[in-house]
Amino acid sequence: MGILDSIIGSVKNDLEHKASRGITDTISKGVDGTIKKGPASNACPKCRKAIPEPRPKFCQECGAALMVSCKKCKAEYPVGTKFCTECGNKLG
């Protein structure tokens, strides 16, 4: 039983390691497989191409929206921003 217990323990450790990698990959890449960064990322959230400064409203590569407007006060923020810093309204 000692050898069998050793093999089972080794397999268990390997599976736990792979499971934890899967979880961190899901967190860092997102469920859809794209890499998620903070709201002011330097990459397009859709195609991951670099975004020039000053930040345009749409990606020059794929046309995805890069900015979102607050529905309450019309302030603009990078896509992914959760709340307006002008009025506190929830964005998106």
N, C-alpha and C positions, 0 to 999 in steps of 0.2 A: 504493500500500500504506500510506502514511502515514495517510490518513484512516481506512482500514479498521482499522489498528492502534489508532488513537485511539478508535474506536467500540468495538472489542473490549475495550480497557482500561477504558473507561467502564462498559460492561456488567458486566465482571468486578468492578470496584470496587463497583458497585451491588449485585450478587449477594452479595458478601462482606459488605457492610454489613447487608443483609437477613438473611443467615444468622446473623451474630453477634447481631442483635436477636432472632431466633428462639430462639437458645440462651439469651440472658439472660432472655427472656420465659418460657421453659420453667423456668429456675432460679427465678425470682422468683414465678411463678404455680404451678409444679408441673405435672406431666404431666396431671392432671385439670382444669387450668384455674383451680383455686382458689389464692389468694395464700397462700404459705407464710410464716409468721413463726416466731419462736422458740417454745419450749414455753409460756412465760407470756404469750402474746399476749392482747390485750384484745378479741379477736374470736373467735366460734365457728368452729372449723375446718371446719364443714359449711356453715352458712348465712351466715357472716361478720358476723352481728349483734353489736353491742357486748355485752360480758359485764360485769355489774355487780360491784363489790367489796362484801363479800367474795365470792370466786369460788364460785358454786354447783357442784353435782356434775353438773347437766344444764342444757342451754341452755333458756331460757324460751321461745324462739321455735320451735325445731325438735325439741327433746328429745334432741339428740345429747349423748353423754357428754363431759364437760369435764375429768374427773379420772380417773386410773388408779391402782390400788392395787398396791403391790409384793406379789408372790406369796409372798415369803419373810418380810418383816417387817410387812407391811400398812400401811406409810407411804403417804400419798396425794400425788400430784403432778399437775400439769396434763398433759392429753393432749399427747403429743409429746416429753415428757421421756424421755431414753434410758436413764438409769441412776439407781438409787436412791442418794441421798446418805447414807442411814442404813447400808445394808449392802453397797452396790455391785452388787446384783443388776440384771441387764438387765431393763428394763421393756418391755412390749408384745410 
